[in-house]
Amino acid sequence: MNRKQYQREYRRGYRKTVNGLLVSILATQRYKAKRDGVEVLYTNDEFFSWVNKHPSIFTLFNGWVSSKFNKDKRPLVYRKKKGNFSFDNLKIGTIEQFYQERARSSVG
């Protein structure tokens, strides 16, 4: 295995750890904030502290692992409504829950 292959495999494995998942979530939030012209109103450290106060994400993480990393069971931290990323506008769930909510809100 060459260096590039090793790094790819390492990243794949890291993304399936709690810290790797949270770093991935933060990176996605920052990307979407830039794309949508909004702001992320917390630092990385503040985000990690907030997550530690919400044990449901760890329960969802364990469910994701138990499902053998089924994409629909992957935990998310997403905005409740459009606008800035702020703690009062965040919700913890799975990809499956996010799409179900989005489908319900687009119907009405």
PyMOL commands that set and color helices and strands:
alter all, ss='L'
color gray80, all
select helices_A, chain A and resi 3-14+18-36+44-52+56-66+71-73+87-89+95-107
alter helices_A, ss='H'
color red, helices_A
select strands_A, chain A and resi 75-79+90-94
alter strands_A, ss='S'
color yellow, strands_A
deselect
rebuild
show_as cartoon
